[in-house]
Amino acid sequence: MLSHQKEKFSLPKDVIYLNTSYMSPLLKDVEKVGVEALQKKSKPFSISPNDFFEPVTELKKLYATLIDTKEFNRIACIPSVSYGIASVTNNITLNQDDEILVVEDQFPSNIYGWRKLAEKYNATIKTIAKPKSGAQIAQRWNEAILNTITPKTAVVAMCHVHWADGTLFDLKSIREKTRQHNALLIIDGTQSVGAMPFSVEEIQPDALICAAYKWLLGPYSFGLAYFGSYFDNGSPIEESWSNRIDSENFAGLTNYKDDYKDGANRYCMGETANFVSVPMAIQAIKQLIEWTPDAIQKYCYNISKDALKELEALGFIIENENYRSHHLIGIKIPDFVNIENLKAKFTKHNIYVSFRGNYIRV
């Protein structure tokens, strides 16, 4: 069973950091790799042509293991979730009055691109609201999503775990319903992948977009995206030389090629070799594979279950454990608690969490 891993991080002893959903701390090993990679640029003669390609391939293979897919060439390196979503929306054609389904209070990076696409084709953005009160809120929210998928649905664009409150969405059932209506399923996995098991083989999303700086324990301005077969012949939003066939042959780069490399390579960002971020991401994902997302979930459950029961006894509201993640937990603050006073107390004691509306996000 996984035990605490604080010695692997550089967090001060007097800090209680419960805010990886905002930004993860770097592992010491990842920090070390990043510093060494940065210093390598001081000796550019040490950077070989192979360094443009081999580490990226290694990273894709590791990430494929983490998300349970055998097709590592379906993975692209991206700078952000918004870039990944733009790559997706750039390759979708809609009919007038088609519907794009999103969930209420979805993170903006997975909203703005869909709004632009809907406007282009006179389609409709349909937001599935979270139930405001009553029992089994997350279960009813999941049911509402399933009931809203109809023949008019062209795309369901959502997350695995809601970024604000930790609600867990039943992607397997949602995928089955989208298949019945030939709708695409596009997932922002930023708040789940790394800390929670995700199987591409099981869910079969059309795209899975993730930023690296949260639960993948990687650097900022870097991410990874899985693209399914729907996007195999699509158009990337930029034309990078390294995404074309035979780009490893530096002497022949001006023998311009029209063909892209296999799979999702066409969607890789320019300068995808990223001699600092790629080695850092490799080191981080190696550690996640060693720990396993399943063990992380079990560990988070074990260290939080008693505290959550105590909070419920005090009047705080926490979703049923079957409908929320264990690494990202939304704790609804009761009306009798002064939120500003609570924030001040947390600050005084060096406790770092996020406040999202009337929720504490741990």
C-alpha positions as CSV (number, residue, x, y, z in Angstrom):
1,M,0.0,0.0,0.0
2,L,1.2,3.5,-0.8
3,S,2.5,5.5,2.1
4,H,3.1,9.3,2.3
5,Q,5.7,10.5,-0.2
6,K,6.5,14.0,1.2
7,E,10.3,13.3,1.2
8,K,10.1,13.2,-2.6
9,F,9.0,16.9,-2.7
10,S,10.6,20.2,-1.5
11,L,7.6,21.5,0.4
12,P,8.5,23.3,3.6
13,K,7.7,21.4,6.8
14,D,5.4,24.1,8.1
15,V,3.2,24.1,5.0
16,I,0.1,22.0,4.5
17,Y,-0.4,21.9,0.8
18,L,-3.8,20.5,-0.3
19,N,-4.0,22.3,-3.6
20,T,-2.6,20.1,-6.4
21,S,-5.8,20.8,-8.3
22,Y,-4.5,24.4,-8.6
23,M,-0.9,23.4,-9.3
24,S,1.2,20.5,-8.3
25,P,4.6,20.8,-6.5
26,L,7.5,19.4,-8.5
27,L,9.0,16.2,-7.4
28,K,12.7,16.6,-6.4
29,D,13.7,14.2,-9.2
30,V,11.7,16.2,-11.8
31,E,13.2,19.5,-10.6
32,K,16.7,18.0,-10.9
33,V,16.0,16.8,-14.4
34,G,14.6,20.2,-15.4
35,V,17.7,22.0,-14.1
36,E,20.0,19.7,-15.9
37,A,18.0,20.0,-19.1
38,L,18.1,23.8,-18.8
39,Q,21.9,23.8,-18.3
40,K,22.3,21.6,-21.4
41,K,21.4,24.6,-23.5
42,S,24.6,26.3,-22.3
43,K,26.4,23.6,-24.3
44,P,24.3,23.4,-27.5
45,F,26.9,21.2,-29.1
46,S,25.7,18.5,-26.7
47,I,22.2,18.5,-28.2
48,S,22.2,15.9,-31.1
49,P,19.6,15.4,-33.8
50,N,18.4,12.3,-31.9
51,D,17.5,14.6,-29.0
52,F,14.7,16.1,-31.1
53,F,12.9,12.8,-31.5
54,E,13.9,10.0,-29.1
55,P,12.8,11.6,-25.8
56,V,9.5,12.6,-27.3
57,T,8.9,9.0,-28.4
58,E,9.9,7.8,-24.9
59,L,7.4,10.2,-23.3
60,K,4.6,9.1,-25.6
61,K,5.2,5.5,-24.8
62,L,5.2,6.2,-21.1
63,Y,2.0,8.2,-21.3
64,A,0.4,5.5,-23.4
65,T,1.1,3.1,-20.5
66,L,-0.4,5.5,-18.0
67,I,-3.7,6.0,-19.9
68,D,-3.9,2.4,-21.1
69,T,-3.5,2.5,-24.8
70,K,-1.2,0.5,-27.1
71,E,-1.1,3.2,-29.7
72,F,1.5,5.7,-28.5
73,N,1.5,7.4,-31.9
74,R,-2.0,8.7,-31.1
75,I,-0.4,11.0,-28.5
76,A,0.7,14.5,-29.3
77,C,2.7,17.0,-27.2
78,I,0.8,20.3,-26.7
79,P,1.4,23.5,-24.8
80,S,-2.1,23.8,-23.2
81,V,-5.6,22.4,-23.0
82,S,-6.9,25.3,-25.1
83,Y,-4.4,24.3,-27.9
84,G,-5.6,20.7,-27.8
85,I,-9.3,21.8,-27.9
86,A,-8.5,24.1,-30.8
87,S,-6.9,21.2,-32.7
88,V,-10.1,19.2,-32.1
89,T,-12.6,22.0,-33.1
90,N,-10.5,22.8,-36.2
91,N,-11.5,19.3,-37.5
92,I,-15.2,19.1,-36.7
93,T,-17.9,20.1,-39.2
94,L,-21.4,20.6,-37.8
95,N,-24.9,21.0,-39.2
96,Q,-27.2,23.9,-38.3
97,D,-28.9,23.2,-34.9
98,D,-26.5,20.4,-34.0
99,E,-25.9,20.4,-30.2
100,I,-22.6,20.5,-28.3
101,L,-23.1,19.3,-24.7
102,V,-21.1,20.7,-21.9
103,V,-21.5,20.6,-18.1
104,E,-22.2,23.6,-15.9
105,D,-19.2,25.6,-14.7
106,Q,-16.9,23.7,-17.0
107,F,-13.3,25.1,-17.1
108,P,-13.1,27.9,-19.7
109,S,-10.4,26.2,-21.8
110,N,-13.0,23.5,-22.7
111,I,-15.7,26.1,-23.4
112,Y,-14.5,28.9,-25.6
113,G,-13.4,26.8,-28.5
114,W,-16.8,25.1,-28.6
115,R,-18.6,28.5,-28.5
116,K,-16.6,29.6,-31.6
117,L,-17.4,26.3,-33.4
118,A,-21.1,26.6,-32.6
119,E,-21.2,30.2,-33.8
120,K,-19.4,29.1,-37.1
121,Y,-22.1,26.5,-37.9
122,N,-25.2,28.0,-36.2
123,A,-25.1,25.1,-33.8
124,T,-26.2,25.2,-30.1
125,I,-24.2,24.9,-26.9
126,K,-26.3,23.0,-24.4
127,T,-25.2,23.2,-20.8
128,I,-26.3,20.4,-18.4
129,A,-26.9,22.1,-15.1
130,K,-25.9,20.6,-11.8
131,P,-28.9,19.9,-9.5
132,K,-29.0,22.7,-7.0
133,S,-30.3,20.8,-3.9
134,G,-31.5,17.5,-2.6
135,A,-29.9,14.1,-2.2
136,Q,-27.6,12.3,-4.7
137,I,-26.7,15.4,-6.6
138,A,-23.8,13.9,-8.6
139,Q,-25.9,10.8,-9.5
140,R,-28.7,13.0,-10.8
141,W,-26.2,15.1,-12.7
142,N,-24.9,12.1,-14.4
143,E,-28.4,10.9,-15.3
144,A,-29.2,14.4,-16.7
145,I,-26.2,14.2,-19.0
146,L,-27.3,10.8,-20.3
147,N,-30.8,11.9,-20.8
148,T,-29.7,15.0,-22.7
149,I,-27.8,13.0,-25.4
150,T,-30.1,12.8,-28.3
151,P,-29.9,12.4,-32.1
152,K,-29.2,16.2,-32.2
153,T,-26.1,15.7,-30.2
154,A,-22.9,16.1,-32.3
155,V,-20.3,16.5,-29.5
156,V,-20.1,15.9,-25.8
157,A,-17.2,17.9,-24.4
158,M,-16.6,17.5,-20.7
159,C,-14.3,16.4,-18.0
160,H,-13.8,13.2,-16.0
161,V,-13.7,14.9,-12.7
162,H,-15.3,18.3,-12.3
163,W,-12.5,20.8,-11.6
164,A,-14.5,22.8,-9.0
165,D,-16.1,20.2,-6.8
166,G,-14.6,16.7,-7.6
167,T,-17.9,15.3,-9.1
168,L,-17.0,12.0,-10.9
169,F,-18.7,11.6,-14.3
170,D,-19.6,8.1,-15.6
171,L,-17.7,8.3,-18.8
172,K,-18.2,4.7,-19.7
173,S,-22.0,5.1,-19.8
174,I,-21.7,8.5,-21.5
175,R,-19.5,7.0,-24.2
176,E,-22.0,4.2,-24.8
177,K,-24.8,6.8,-25.2
178,T,-22.8,9.0,-27.6
179,R,-22.1,5.9,-29.8
180,Q,-25.8,5.3,-30.1
181,H,-26.1,8.8,-31.7
182,N,-22.7,9.0,-33.5
183,A,-21.6,11.8,-31.3
184,L,-18.0,12.6,-30.4
185,L,-16.7,12.4,-26.9
186,I,-14.0,14.9,-26.1
187,I,-12.5,14.7,-22.6
188,D,-10.5,17.3,-20.6
189,G,-8.6,14.9,-18.2
190,T,-6.5,17.6,-16.5
191,Q,-8.1,17.1,-13.1
192,S,-8.0,13.3,-13.1
193,V,-5.3,11.7,-15.3
194,G,-2.3,10.8,-13.2
195,A,-4.2,10.6,-9.9
196,M,-7.1,8.4,-11.1
197,P,-7.1,5.4,-13.4
198,F,-8.1,6.3,-17.0
199,S,-8.4,3.6,-19.7
200,V,-8.5,4.7,-23.3
201,E,-9.1,1.0,-24.1
202,E,-12.3,1.1,-22.0
203,I,-13.6,4.6,-22.5
204,Q,-12.5,5.0,-26.1
205,P,-12.7,8.8,-26.2
206,D,-12.3,10.6,-29.5
207,A,-9.8,12.9,-27.8
208,L,-8.3,13.2,-24.3
209,I,-6.6,16.5,-23.5
210,C,-4.5,17.0,-20.4
211,A,-2.3,19.8,-19.1
212,A,0.8,18.5,-17.3
213,Y,1.2,20.9,-14.4
214,K,-1.5,19.4,-12.1
215,W,-1.9,15.6,-11.5
216,L,0.7,14.7,-14.1
217,L,3.2,16.4,-11.8
218,G,4.9,18.1,-14.8
219,P,5.9,21.6,-15.9
220,Y,3.6,24.5,-16.9
221,S,3.0,25.3,-20.5
222,F,3.1,21.6,-21.5
223,G,0.5,18.9,-22.0
224,L,-0.4,15.7,-23.7
225,A,-3.3,14.8,-25.9
226,Y,-4.7,11.5,-27.2
227,F,-6.5,11.7,-30.6
228,G,-8.7,8.8,-31.8
229,S,-9.2,7.6,-35.3
230,Y,-11.8,10.3,-36.1
231,F,-8.9,12.8,-36.3
232,D,-6.5,10.6,-38.4
233,N,-6.7,12.7,-41.5
234,G,-7.3,16.1,-39.9
235,S,-5.6,19.5,-40.3
236,P,-3.3,20.7,-37.5
237,I,-3.4,24.3,-36.5
238,E,0.3,24.7,-37.2
239,E,2.6,23.1,-39.7
240,S,5.8,22.0,-37.9
241,W,8.7,20.6,-39.8
242,S,9.2,17.8,-37.2
243,N,5.7,16.4,-37.8
244,R,6.5,15.4,-41.4
245,I,7.9,12.1,-42.6
246,D,11.7,11.9,-42.8
247,S,12.2,15.0,-40.6
248,E,14.9,13.1,-38.8
249,N,17.1,13.6,-41.8
250,F,18.4,17.1,-41.1
251,A,20.4,17.2,-44.3
252,G,17.3,16.7,-46.4
253,L,14.8,19.0,-44.6
254,T,14.4,21.2,-47.7
255,N,13.2,18.1,-49.6
256,Y,9.8,19.2,-48.5
257,K,7.3,16.5,-47.7
258,D,3.5,16.7,-47.9
259,D,2.9,13.6,-45.7
260,Y,2.6,13.7,-41.9
261,K,4.0,11.1,-39.6
262,D,1.5,8.4,-38.4
263,G,-1.3,8.9,-35.9
264,A,-1.5,12.1,-34.0
265,N,2.0,13.4,-34.8
266,R,0.5,16.1,-37.0
267,Y,-1.1,17.7,-33.9
268,C,2.2,18.1,-32.0
269,M,3.1,21.7,-31.3
270,G,6.0,23.3,-32.9
271,E,9.4,22.7,-31.2
272,T,7.8,19.6,-29.6
273,A,11.2,18.4,-28.6
274,N,11.1,20.9,-25.8
275,F,14.5,20.0,-24.2
276,V,13.3,21.1,-20.7
277,S,9.7,20.1,-20.4
278,V,9.9,16.7,-22.2
279,P,12.6,15.3,-19.8
280,M,10.7,16.6,-16.8
281,A,7.4,15.0,-18.0
282,I,9.2,11.7,-18.6
283,Q,10.5,11.7,-15.0
284,A,7.1,12.6,-13.6
285,I,5.2,10.0,-15.5
286,K,7.7,7.3,-14.6
287,Q,7.0,8.1,-10.9
288,L,3.2,8.0,-11.5
289,I,3.5,4.6,-13.2
290,E,5.5,3.3,-10.3
291,W,2.9,4.5,-7.8
292,T,-0.1,3.7,-10.0
293,P,-3.2,5.9,-10.1
294,D,-5.2,3.2,-8.4
295,A,-2.9,3.3,-5.4
296,I,-3.0,7.1,-5.3
297,Q,-6.8,6.9,-5.1
298,K,-6.7,4.4,-2.3
299,Y,-4.2,6.4,-0.4
300,C,-6.2,9.6,-0.7
301,Y,-9.3,7.8,0.4
302,N,-7.6,6.3,3.5
303,I,-6.1,9.6,4.7
304,S,-9.3,11.6,4.1
305,K,-12.2,9.4,5.2
306,D,-12.1,10.2,8.9
307,A,-11.6,13.9,8.4
308,L,-14.5,14.0,5.9
309,K,-16.8,12.3,8.4
310,E,-15.9,14.9,11.0
311,L,-16.6,17.7,8.6
312,E,-20.0,16.2,7.8
313,A,-20.8,16.0,11.5
314,L,-20.1,19.7,11.7
315,G,-22.6,20.5,8.9
316,F,-20.3,20.5,5.8
317,I,-21.7,18.8,2.8
318,I,-19.6,16.2,0.9
319,E,-20.8,14.1,-2.1
320,N,-21.3,10.3,-1.7
321,E,-17.9,8.7,-2.2
322,N,-19.2,6.6,-5.2
323,Y,-19.8,9.8,-7.1
324,R,-16.6,11.8,-6.4
325,S,-12.9,11.4,-6.8
326,H,-10.7,10.8,-3.7
327,H,-7.8,13.1,-4.8
328,L,-10.0,16.2,-5.5
329,I,-12.8,16.7,-3.0
330,G,-15.4,19.5,-3.0
331,I,-16.5,20.4,0.5
332,K,-19.6,22.5,0.5
333,I,-19.5,25.2,3.2
334,P,-22.6,25.6,5.3
335,D,-24.4,29.0,5.5
336,F,-23.4,29.5,9.1
337,V,-19.7,29.5,8.3
338,N,-18.1,32.9,7.4
339,I,-16.0,32.1,4.3
340,E,-13.6,35.1,4.7
341,N,-12.9,34.1,8.3
342,L,-12.2,30.6,7.3
343,K,-9.8,31.8,4.6
344,A,-8.0,33.9,7.1
345,K,-7.6,31.0,9.5
346,F,-6.2,28.8,6.7
347,T,-3.7,31.5,5.8
348,K,-2.6,31.9,9.4
349,H,-1.9,28.2,9.7
350,N,-0.2,27.8,6.2
351,I,-2.9,25.6,4.9
352,Y,-3.3,25.9,1.1
353,V,-6.6,24.9,-0.5
354,S,-8.7,26.5,-3.2
355,F,-12.1,28.2,-2.7
356,R,-14.5,27.8,-5.6
357,G,-17.8,29.5,-4.9
358,N,-19.2,28.0,-1.7
359,Y,-16.9,25.0,-1.9
360,I,-13.5,24.3,-0.4
361,R,-11.6,22.3,-3.0
362,V,-9.1,20.0,-1.4
